[in-house]
Amino acid sequence: MNRHEGLTSADFKSAASTNSATRAREKRENSMREASNWLAIFLDMPGAGNLLGWHSLYIQVRFMFRFSCIRKFRRIAWFAIATWLFAVPSAAAPSYELDELQLRAVLNDLKSWLPGEWNSYPQVWYDENVTMPAEGAHEHWHRTFALIDAPHISDTVFYGQVNVGGPTGPILARSQVLYKAAIDAAKGVVTIIGQPLAEPERFADLHRRPELWPQARMPDADAVRCRFDWRRHGRQLVGTLDNREPLPAGAKEPGTCTYTARNGMAFLADAEWVLSPDELWLYDINLMGTVQFVGRKDRTHLRLYRTTPYQCQVSDGSGKRNVAAHDRGYRQELIAADASKLQVSLLRAWYPDEIAGLVDELRLVLRSQTGAALATATAAPKSAIRLQYADIAVSCAVR
C-alpha cells in the first residue's frame, strides 16, 4: 500500500510545519553550539580568563541562543556578542623596568651619541635620485648638538641648533634650544626638558663659544609643559613625548603631549626621536586645533646622519689648496683649465645596489655645470678617497 494513502492535505501541512519547526530548532542549536565552541576556544587561550569575565560571557551567550526563537532576537544576540568582543580594551603599550644602572647607561649613551654634527642630505639625495615622496623631498638640515658646561641650568645640558641647507646656512628660527637631561627613577626613564634659549642672536653657534656658556639660560623652564622620555630599544635610544603633569588615563595617545594653549585651543605635540651612534631619525608634529604647523603631512621621519670631518687637497685651474670638508654632502666649486666651472661633491649615503639592495658607501663625484657626472670615485665609509679627471685632482682623508 502507498505510504501516503489515507492522509489528507491538512495532515501534509501539519507534517511540513513540524519538519520546518524541527529544522529551525536544529539550526538554532547549531548556531548556539558554534558560538559556544568559538568562545570555548577563547577561554582556552593564555590569559583569556582575565579579559572581562570570559566565562560569564560564555554562559550568557548560551542563554541568549537558547531563547533566541525568532530571527530578530538572534540578530540582537549576535550584535551583543560583537559589542562584548570589541569592548575588550586593546593591549597597553609595553612597560619597561629599568633600574638605576640601566638608566645611568642610557644617560651616558645620550651624552656620548647625541653631541656632534648631523646632516639630512643623504635622505634628500635619496628622495631626489631614487624615490621622491608624494609630499616632496625632505628638508635639508644640518643639526648640531653639544654637551655644554652649564651647572646653573642642570648637571647635564645640551645645546642644539639647525642650519638650513648645510653647516654654513642660516640658523632656523627657534631652533637654538637648551636641553636639560636627568634620570627619573620613579618613571624609569631619562627625561629631557627643552626650551629655546633667551637672546638667540647673541648665542648663535653657542657650541663653539664656551665663554658664553655660563650666561646661557632657559627663559622659564617651569613653563615647559612637555617632556621627552628616553628609553633603550635594543641598540637604539628612543625618545617620546609625555606631559610633565600627568593626565587622567585615556586623556591622550601614548607618546604625545597635549594641553590647552593660551588662545584656548587644544595644542598637540607628537614626536619620536630615534638615536644610534651614526643616525638620528626625527619625527615632530605640532597641531593647534586641527591645523598642523610643524612637521610633514606624511608624518615621516627626517633622517639625519652623523658627519665625519674631512680634509681635501684640491688641484684645479686656479691652483692647489687645502679645504675643510665633510662626508654628508660637501660641495666645492672648481675651475677647469678652460676656465669652465665644475663642482665636486663628497657624500656618504645609502646607495642602491642590485645585490644588497642598499650599500653604505662614500662617493667623490665631479660634475659639469649641467650636473652631468664626469668622474666618480668610491670608497668604504670613513676611508681616504681620490679622484683624477684631466687637470683636476681631488684627494680627501678623515681629519
C-alpha positions as CSV (number, residue, x, y, z in Angstrom):
1,M,0.0,0.0,0.0
2,N,1.2,3.5,-0.8
3,R,2.5,5.0,2.5
4,H,0.7,8.3,1.8
5,E,-2.7,6.6,1.3
6,G,-5.4,7.9,3.6
7,L,-3.6,11.1,4.5
8,T,-5.4,14.4,4.0
9,S,-3.9,17.7,2.8
10,A,-4.2,19.0,6.4
11,D,-2.0,16.1,7.5
12,F,0.6,17.0,5.0
13,K,0.6,20.7,6.1
14,S,0.9,19.6,9.7
15,A,3.9,17.3,8.9
16,A,5.5,20.0,6.9
17,S,5.1,22.5,9.7
18,T,6.5,20.0,12.2
19,N,9.6,19.4,9.9
20,S,10.1,23.1,9.4
21,A,10.0,23.7,13.1
22,T,12.4,20.8,13.7
23,R,14.8,22.2,11.1
24,A,14.6,25.7,12.7
25,R,15.3,24.3,16.1
26,E,18.3,22.3,14.8
27,K,19.6,25.5,13.1
28,R,19.3,27.5,16.3
29,E,21.1,24.8,18.3
30,N,23.8,24.5,15.7
31,S,24.3,28.3,15.8
32,M,24.4,28.1,19.6
33,R,27.0,25.3,19.5
34,E,29.1,27.2,17.0
35,A,29.1,30.3,19.1
36,S,29.8,28.3,22.3
37,N,32.7,26.5,20.6
38,W,34.3,29.7,19.5
39,L,34.0,31.2,23.0
40,A,35.4,28.0,24.5
41,I,38.4,28.4,22.2
42,F,38.8,32.0,23.5
43,L,38.6,30.6,27.1
44,D,41.4,28.2,26.4
45,M,43.8,30.9,25.1
46,P,46.6,32.1,27.6
47,G,45.4,35.0,29.7
48,A,41.8,34.9,28.2
49,G,40.4,34.3,31.7
50,N,41.5,37.8,32.7
51,L,39.6,39.6,29.9
52,L,36.3,41.0,31.1
53,G,35.0,37.7,32.6
54,W,35.0,35.5,29.5
55,H,33.4,32.7,31.5
56,S,30.4,34.9,32.3
57,L,30.1,35.9,28.7
58,Y,30.2,32.2,27.7
59,I,27.2,31.4,30.0
60,Q,25.2,34.5,28.8
61,V,25.7,33.6,25.1
62,R,24.4,30.1,25.7
63,F,21.4,31.5,27.4
64,M,20.7,34.0,24.7
65,F,20.8,31.5,21.9
66,R,18.7,29.0,23.8
67,F,15.9,31.5,23.9
68,S,16.5,33.2,20.5
69,C,13.4,31.8,18.9
70,I,12.9,34.5,16.4
71,R,15.3,35.8,13.8
72,K,15.2,39.4,15.1
73,F,16.3,38.3,18.5
74,R,19.1,36.2,17.1
75,R,20.4,39.3,15.3
76,I,20.3,41.2,18.6
77,A,22.2,38.3,20.2
78,W,24.9,38.4,17.6
79,F,25.2,42.2,17.9
80,A,25.6,41.8,21.7
81,I,28.4,39.3,21.1
82,A,30.2,41.7,18.8
83,T,29.8,44.5,21.2
84,W,31.2,42.5,24.0
85,L,34.2,41.3,21.9
86,F,35.2,44.7,20.6
87,A,34.7,46.2,24.0
88,V,37.8,44.4,25.2
89,P,40.5,47.1,25.6
90,S,43.5,46.9,23.3
91,A,46.8,45.8,24.9
92,A,48.6,48.6,26.7
93,A,51.9,49.9,25.5
94,P,54.9,47.9,26.6
95,S,56.3,48.6,30.1
96,Y,60.0,48.9,31.0
97,E,61.7,48.0,34.2
98,L,65.0,50.0,34.0
99,D,67.0,50.1,37.2
100,E,69.4,52.8,38.3
101,L,72.3,51.2,36.5
102,Q,70.4,50.9,33.2
103,L,69.2,54.4,33.4
104,R,72.7,55.7,34.0
105,A,73.8,53.8,30.9
106,V,71.0,55.4,28.9
107,L,72.1,58.9,30.1
108,N,75.8,58.1,29.4
109,D,74.9,57.0,25.8
110,L,72.9,60.2,25.3
111,K,75.9,62.2,26.4
112,S,78.2,60.2,24.1
113,W,76.0,59.8,21.0
114,L,74.0,63.0,20.7
115,P,76.8,65.6,20.6
116,G,78.1,66.2,17.1
117,E,77.0,67.4,13.7
118,W,74.2,65.7,11.8
119,N,73.1,66.2,8.2
120,S,70.0,65.1,6.3
121,Y,71.4,65.5,2.8
122,P,71.8,61.7,2.3
123,Q,68.0,61.4,2.7
124,V,67.5,64.4,0.4
125,W,69.8,62.8,-2.2
126,Y,67.8,59.5,-2.0
127,D,64.5,61.4,-2.4
128,E,65.7,63.2,-5.5
129,N,67.6,60.4,-7.2
130,V,65.8,57.2,-6.1
131,T,62.2,57.6,-4.8
132,M,60.6,61.0,-4.5
133,P,58.0,61.1,-1.6
134,A,54.5,62.3,-2.5
135,E,55.0,65.3,-0.4
136,G,58.3,66.1,-2.0
137,A,61.9,65.9,-0.8
138,H,62.6,66.2,2.9
139,E,64.2,69.3,4.3
140,H,68.0,69.7,4.1
141,W,69.0,70.4,7.7
142,H,72.4,70.5,9.3
143,R,71.7,69.9,13.0
144,T,74.3,70.4,15.8
145,F,74.2,69.2,19.4
146,A,76.8,69.9,22.0
147,L,77.2,68.9,25.7
148,I,77.9,72.2,27.4
149,D,79.1,73.1,30.9
150,A,76.1,75.0,32.4
151,P,75.6,73.9,36.1
152,H,73.4,76.9,36.6
153,I,70.8,75.1,34.4
154,S,71.4,71.5,35.3
155,D,74.1,68.8,35.7
156,T,73.6,67.6,32.1
157,V,72.9,70.3,29.5
158,F,72.8,70.1,25.7
159,Y,72.7,72.9,23.2
160,G,71.2,72.4,19.8
161,Q,70.7,74.4,16.6
162,V,69.6,73.9,13.0
163,N,71.3,75.4,10.0
164,V,69.2,75.2,6.8
165,G,70.9,73.8,3.7
166,G,74.2,72.9,5.4
167,P,76.6,74.0,8.1
168,T,77.1,77.5,6.7
169,G,73.4,78.1,6.1
170,P,71.1,80.4,8.1
171,I,70.0,79.3,11.5
172,L,66.4,78.1,11.6
173,A,64.2,80.3,13.8
174,R,63.6,79.0,17.3
175,S,66.0,76.0,16.7
176,Q,68.5,77.3,19.2
177,V,67.4,75.2,22.2
178,L,68.8,74.3,25.6
179,Y,68.0,70.8,26.8
180,K,68.5,69.6,30.4
181,A,68.6,65.9,31.0
182,A,68.1,63.9,34.2
183,I,67.2,60.4,35.4
184,D,63.6,59.9,36.5
185,A,63.9,56.7,38.5
186,A,60.2,56.7,39.5
187,K,59.1,56.6,35.9
188,G,62.1,54.5,34.7
189,V,63.3,57.0,32.0
190,V,65.8,59.6,31.3
191,T,63.8,62.7,30.8
192,I,64.8,65.8,28.7
193,I,63.2,69.3,29.0
194,G,64.0,71.6,26.1
195,Q,63.3,75.3,25.6
196,P,64.5,77.9,23.1
197,L,67.2,80.0,24.8
198,A,66.8,83.6,25.6
199,E,68.5,86.1,23.2
200,P,69.2,83.6,20.4
201,E,71.0,86.1,18.2
202,R,73.6,86.7,20.9
203,F,74.2,83.0,21.3
204,A,74.4,81.9,17.7
205,D,76.9,78.9,17.3
206,L,77.0,78.6,21.1
207,H,78.6,75.1,20.8
208,R,81.8,76.9,19.5
209,R,81.7,79.6,22.2
210,P,82.4,78.1,25.6
211,E,83.0,81.6,27.1
212,L,79.2,82.2,26.7
213,W,78.1,79.0,28.3
214,P,77.8,80.5,31.9
215,Q,75.5,83.2,30.5
216,A,73.1,81.0,28.5
217,R,69.7,80.4,30.1
218,M,66.3,79.0,29.6
219,P,63.6,81.8,29.8
220,D,61.2,79.8,32.0
221,A,61.9,76.1,32.3
222,D,59.0,75.7,34.7
223,A,56.6,76.8,32.0
224,V,57.5,73.9,29.7
225,R,54.5,71.6,29.5
226,C,56.1,68.6,27.7
227,R,58.9,66.3,28.5
228,F,61.0,63.9,26.3
229,D,61.3,60.5,27.9
230,W,64.2,58.3,26.6
231,R,64.4,54.5,26.8
232,R,66.7,51.9,25.3
233,H,65.3,49.8,22.4
234,G,68.0,47.3,21.6
235,R,70.9,49.2,20.1
236,Q,69.0,52.4,19.9
237,L,67.7,55.1,22.2
238,V,64.2,56.2,21.6
239,G,62.7,59.5,22.9
240,T,58.9,60.1,23.1
241,L,56.8,62.9,24.5
242,D,54.7,63.0,27.6
243,N,53.0,65.7,29.7
244,R,55.1,66.9,32.6
245,E,51.9,66.9,34.7
246,P,50.2,63.5,34.5
247,L,46.8,63.4,32.8
248,P,43.9,61.0,33.5
249,A,44.2,57.6,31.9
250,G,42.9,57.7,28.3
251,A,43.1,61.5,28.0
252,K,45.7,61.3,25.2
253,E,47.6,58.9,23.0
254,P,50.8,57.4,24.3
255,G,53.9,59.3,23.1
256,T,52.1,62.7,22.8
257,C,51.8,65.8,24.9
258,T,48.6,67.9,24.9
259,Y,47.2,70.9,26.7
260,T,45.0,74.0,26.3
261,A,47.1,76.9,24.8
262,R,46.7,80.5,25.9
263,N,44.4,81.1,22.9
264,G,42.0,78.5,24.3
265,M,42.7,76.0,21.6
266,A,43.9,72.4,22.1
267,F,47.6,72.0,21.4
268,L,49.0,68.6,20.5
269,A,52.6,67.6,20.1
270,D,53.5,64.2,18.7
271,A,57.2,63.3,18.5
272,E,59.7,60.4,18.3
273,W,63.4,60.6,18.1
274,V,65.5,57.5,17.4
275,L,69.2,57.8,18.2
276,S,72.1,55.4,17.4
277,P,75.8,56.3,17.1
278,D,75.6,57.3,13.4
279,E,71.9,58.0,12.8
280,L,69.2,60.3,14.3
281,W,65.7,60.0,13.0
282,L,63.4,62.9,14.0
283,Y,59.6,62.8,13.9
284,D,58.0,66.0,15.1
285,I,54.3,67.1,14.7
286,N,52.6,70.1,16.2
287,L,48.9,70.9,15.9
288,M,46.8,73.8,17.1
289,G,43.3,72.6,17.0
290,T,43.1,70.8,13.6
291,V,45.8,72.9,12.0
292,Q,49.3,71.3,11.7
293,F,52.0,73.9,11.8
294,V,55.1,71.8,12.5
295,G,56.2,68.7,10.7
296,R,55.4,66.9,7.4
297,K,51.9,66.0,6.4
298,D,53.1,62.5,5.5
299,R,54.4,62.1,9.1
300,T,57.7,60.6,8.0
301,H,61.0,60.9,9.9
302,L,63.7,63.4,8.9
303,R,66.8,61.2,8.8
304,L,70.0,62.8,10.0
305,Y,73.4,61.2,9.7
306,R,76.5,61.9,11.7
307,T,79.0,63.9,9.7
308,T,82.7,63.0,9.7
309,P,85.1,65.9,9.1
310,Y,87.5,65.5,6.1
311,Q,90.4,67.5,4.7
312,C,90.7,67.7,1.0
313,Q,93.6,68.6,-1.3
314,V,92.4,70.2,-4.4
315,S,94.3,71.0,-7.7
316,D,92.4,72.7,-10.5
317,G,92.8,75.6,-12.9
318,S,93.2,78.1,-10.0
319,G,96.0,76.3,-8.3
320,K,96.4,74.0,-5.3
321,R,94.8,74.4,-1.9
322,N,93.5,72.5,1.2
323,V,89.8,72.8,2.1
324,A,87.9,71.6,5.2
325,A,85.1,69.2,4.1
326,H,82.6,66.6,5.5
327,D,81.2,63.4,4.2
328,R,77.4,64.2,4.1
329,G,77.1,66.3,1.0
330,Y,80.0,68.7,1.0
331,R,80.3,70.6,-2.3
332,Q,83.1,72.7,-3.7
333,E,83.3,74.7,-6.9
334,L,86.4,74.0,-9.1
335,I,87.8,75.7,-12.2
336,A,88.9,73.7,-15.2
337,A,91.8,74.6,-17.5
338,D,89.4,76.1,-20.0
339,A,88.0,78.3,-17.2
340,S,84.7,76.4,-17.1
341,K,83.1,75.9,-13.7
342,L,82.9,72.4,-12.3
343,Q,81.6,71.0,-8.9
344,V,83.0,68.2,-6.8
345,S,80.9,66.6,-4.0
346,L,81.7,64.2,-1.2
347,L,78.8,62.1,0.0
348,R,78.5,59.1,2.2
349,A,74.9,57.7,1.9
350,W,72.9,54.6,1.3
351,Y,73.1,53.9,-2.4
352,P,71.0,51.4,-4.4
353,D,72.7,48.1,-5.1
354,E,71.5,45.3,-7.3
355,I,72.7,42.6,-4.9
356,A,72.5,44.1,-1.4
357,G,69.5,46.5,-2.0
358,L,71.4,49.4,-0.4
359,V,75.0,49.9,0.5
360,D,76.6,52.4,2.8
361,E,79.3,54.0,0.6
362,L,81.4,57.1,0.2
363,R,81.5,58.8,-3.2
364,L,83.5,61.6,-4.6
365,V,81.8,62.9,-7.8
366,L,83.0,65.6,-10.3
367,R,80.1,67.2,-12.2
368,S,79.9,69.7,-15.1
369,Q,77.9,72.9,-15.0
370,T,74.8,71.0,-16.2
371,G,75.1,68.5,-13.4
372,A,76.4,65.6,-15.5
373,A,78.8,63.3,-13.7
374,L,82.3,63.5,-15.3
375,A,84.1,61.2,-12.9
376,T,83.2,59.2,-9.8
377,A,85.4,57.6,-7.1
378,T,84.0,55.2,-4.4
379,A,85.4,54.0,-1.1
380,A,84.3,52.5,2.2
381,P,82.8,54.9,4.8
382,K,85.4,57.0,6.7
383,S,88.2,56.0,4.2
384,A,90.5,58.1,2.2
385,I,89.3,58.8,-1.4
386,R,90.9,60.3,-4.5
387,L,89.6,61.4,-7.9
388,Q,91.6,62.4,-11.1
389,Y,90.0,63.9,-14.2
390,A,92.1,65.8,-16.8
391,D,93.8,68.6,-14.9
392,I,91.5,68.2,-11.9
393,A,92.8,66.2,-8.9
394,V,90.9,65.9,-5.5
395,S,92.2,63.8,-2.6
396,C,90.3,63.6,0.7
397,A,91.0,62.0,4.1
398,V,89.5,62.0,7.5
399,R,90.7,64.8,9.7
